[in-house]
Amino acid sequence: MLNFKRMRFPIDVILVCIRWYVAYPLSYRHLEEMMEERGVSVDHSSINRWAIRFLPLIEKMARKHKRPVGGSWRMDETYIKVKGVWKYLYRAVDKHGKTVDFLLTAKRFFDKAMGANGDPD
């Protein structure tokens, strides 16, 4: 459960910042400027702390409502640059091409994907 006790900003402001950060390619500084345009003075480091604190909890809550995946899914990988370092991005897709799960570390990826969806066919 999300705990918003002792937060300086209203829940709506926190959730809007987190949602925009996840849904769009925005930096924390971009969000700081956008909130300033809307009359809310929030520092980018606060938004970063909210993301670190609440995103894992939101993901955990969202997984409960995720539709079940069929018995057939495949692993896909690509090479991306993260903070100047090239890394593999692993992604599991079902037969319709919908993403089942993704992660940057292969072992954790397989453990997480198979733990939540069972062994692939």
N, C-alpha and C positions, 0 to 999 in steps of 0.2 A: 504494500500500500504506500502511496506517495504521502510523505509527511511534509507539509508546508508550514509547520509551526516555527515561530521565531524568524520568519522570512521578512525582510524589509519591504519587498515589493509585493503587490497583489498577485495571486495565483494566475490570473489571466495574463499578466505581463510576462511572467516566467514561462508559461506554456506557449505563448505566441512566439517568444524568442527561440525557444527550443524547437518548435515546429518549423519555423522559417529556416533555422540553421540546418535541420535535417532535410527539409524538402527542397531547398534551393542552394545553389553554389555561392553562399554568402560567408564572409569571414565574420568574426566577432566584432571587428571594428565597423564593418558595414551595418551590422545589426545595431550597434551603438548609435550610428548616425541616423538610421531609420527610426529608432525609438525617440531620438532627440527631435526629429521632425514632427513626431506625434505628441510632443510635450512631456516625454518621460526621460529623465536624465539617469541613465544607467551606464556603468563602466563596462567595457568589453571583458575585463577580467571577471566581473560578476557573472556575465553570460557564460563564460567558460566554466566557472565553478558550477553553475546550474546544469550545464550539459554533462559534466563529469558526474554530478550527483544524481541527476534524474534520468538520463538516457538509459542506463542499464535497467533501472526499475521499470521504465515505460516499455522497453523491449520485452522484459519478462512478462509483463501484464498482457502485451499484445500477442505473444506466442500462445497464450491460452485460447485466444479467439481465432487463431489461424486455421484455415481450412486444412483438413488432412490431405496428405500427399499420397498418391497412388504407390503401388509397390515398385514402379519403374521410374528411376531417376538416374541421371548421369552426372559425372563431375566434369567441369570445364575449368580451364585455367588461362590466365593472361598475365602479362608482365607489365606492371605499372610503377611509376616513380612516386615514392612516398618520402617527403622531406629530403629530396635530393638523392635518395637511395632506391635502386631498382629492386622490386620485390614481386613475388608471385601472388596473384589474387586468385584464390580458389572459389569456385561457385558451383553449387549443385542446381541442376535444372530438371524439371519433370518432362514428360513426353510432349507437353504442349509449349515448352520453352519458358515456363514461368519459373522464377528463381525460388528455390527451396530454402537455401541458406548460402552464406558466403563468409569467408574469413581469410586473413593474410597468412596464417600458419597452417601448414598442411596437416600435421598430426592433430592439432586441436580442431581443425575443420572436420576431419573425418570422425573424430570422437563425437563432436557436437551434432553433426548431421545424422550419423547413424544412431546416436542416442535418442534423438527426437523423432526420427522417421523410420528406423529399422534398417536392416541391411538391404542394399539395392538388389534387384533381380539380376 
